[in-house]
Amino acid sequence: MTVVSVSMPEELLERIDEFADDHGYTGRSEVMREASRGLLGEFEDKQLEGKELMGVVTVVFDYETTSVEEQMMHLRHEHEDLVASNFHSHVGESYCMELFVLEGQLEEISTFVGKIRATQDTLSVDYSVLPLDEFARGISEAL
């Protein structure tokens, strides 16, 4: 097996070590392998390919890190054909949240989420994806 060196903040490394201990992993390498497989497999759902999707992406960052907000603005404009809606809110005393509602294909949404995850100083990136045809069918069945 190839050995890879990764740089990360001490706090994140401590969280990984604690996670490994709490969940019975043999060490941080096993946690990182599983996390990598999960990340790489997130957008490999063949059932979503070719469908029109709705995505919701939530980004949390520290209020003092103004460069994140500027980068979110650039991404919003760069992907204006994908971003159906965007909402900014202050959360707690020192955090900001960006909420993006997306409409597009799996590859477009995957690219957008990847760019957000690559943005330095984000604290949390969470998302969900739902086929619009299933969403519409669920609403009509409820009525």
C-alpha positions in Angstrom: 0.0 0.0 0.0 1.3 3.5 -0.9 2.0 5.9 2.0 0.6 9.4 1.5 1.5 12.5 3.5 -1.4 14.9 4.2 -1.3 18.3 5.8 -4.2 19.3 8.1 -4.9 21.4 11.1 -4.1 19.9 14.5 -7.7 20.2 15.6 -8.9 18.1 12.6 -6.3 15.4 13.3 -7.4 15.2 16.9 -11.0 14.8 15.8 -10.0 12.0 13.4 -8.0 10.2 16.1 -10.9 10.5 18.6 -13.3 9.3 15.9 -11.1 6.3 15.2 -10.9 5.4 18.9 -14.7 5.9 19.4 -15.7 3.8 16.4 -13.1 0.9 16.7 -10.9 1.9 13.7 -7.3 0.6 13.8 -6.1 4.1 13.2 -6.3 7.3 11.3 -5.3 5.7 8.0 -8.4 3.5 8.1 -10.6 6.5 8.8 -9.0 8.4 5.9 -9.4 5.5 3.5 -13.1 5.1 4.3 -13.7 8.9 4.2 -12.0 9.0 0.7 -14.1 6.2 -0.6 -17.2 7.9 0.7 -16.3 11.2 -0.9 -15.4 9.7 -4.2 -18.6 7.6 -4.3 -21.0 10.4 -3.4 -21.9 11.4 -6.9 -21.6 8.0 -8.5 -25.3 7.2 -8.2 -26.2 6.0 -11.7 -29.9 6.5 -11.0 -29.3 10.3 -10.9 -27.5 10.5 -14.2 -29.3 12.3 -17.0 -32.1 13.6 -14.6 -32.9 17.1 -13.8 -31.9 17.5 -10.1 -32.6 19.9 -7.3 -29.6 20.4 -4.9 -29.4 22.2 -1.6 -26.0 23.2 -0.4 -25.3 24.7 3.1 -22.0 26.3 3.8 -20.9 27.6 7.3 -17.9 29.8 7.9 -16.5 32.2 10.5 -17.8 35.7 10.1 -14.2 37.0 10.5 -13.1 35.0 7.4 -14.4 37.5 4.9 -12.6 35.8 2.0 -15.0 32.9 2.1 -18.0 35.1 1.6 -16.3 36.7 -1.4 -15.5 33.3 -2.8 -19.1 32.2 -2.4 -20.2 35.3 -4.4 -17.8 34.5 -7.2 -19.0 30.9 -7.3 -22.6 32.1 -7.4 -21.9 34.3 -10.4 -19.7 31.7 -12.1 -22.6 29.2 -11.9 -25.5 31.5 -12.3 -27.2 29.0 -14.7 -27.1 26.4 -11.9 -27.9 28.5 -8.9 -31.7 29.0 -8.7 -31.5 30.8 -5.3 -29.0 31.9 -2.7 -29.5 33.0 0.9 -27.0 34.5 3.3 -27.6 34.5 7.1 -25.8 35.3 10.3 -25.9 32.3 12.6 -24.8 32.6 16.3 -22.4 35.3 17.3 -19.6 34.8 14.8 -20.8 32.5 11.9 -22.3 33.0 8.5 -24.3 30.5 6.5 -24.7 30.4 2.7 -27.6 28.3 1.4 -27.6 27.5 -2.3 -30.6 26.0 -4.1 -29.4 24.4 -7.4 -31.2 23.1 -10.4 -29.2 21.1 -12.9 -27.5 17.8 -13.9 -25.5 15.6 -11.5 -22.1 16.6 -13.0 -22.9 20.3 -12.7 -24.0 20.0 -9.1 -20.9 17.8 -8.3 -18.6 20.4 -9.7 -20.2 23.2 -7.7 -20.1 21.2 -4.4 -16.4 20.3 -5.1 -15.5 23.9 -5.6 -17.2 24.9 -2.4 -15.4 22.1 -0.5 -12.1 23.3 -1.9 -12.7 26.8 -0.6 -10.3 27.4 2.3 -11.7 28.3 5.7 -15.2 26.8 5.3 -16.2 25.1 8.5 -19.0 22.9 7.2 -20.4 22.0 3.8 -23.5 19.9 3.6 -25.8 19.1 0.7 -28.6 17.0 -0.6 -29.7 16.1 -4.1 -33.2 15.1 -5.2 -34.5 14.3 -8.7 -37.1 16.9 -9.6 -39.4 14.3 -11.2 -39.6 12.4 -7.9 -40.1 15.6 -5.9 -43.0 16.7 -8.2 -44.5 13.2 -8.0 -44.3 13.3 -4.2 -46.1 16.6 -4.1 -48.9 15.5 -6.4 -49.4 12.3 -4.4 -49.7 14.3 -1.2 -52.4 16.5 -2.8 
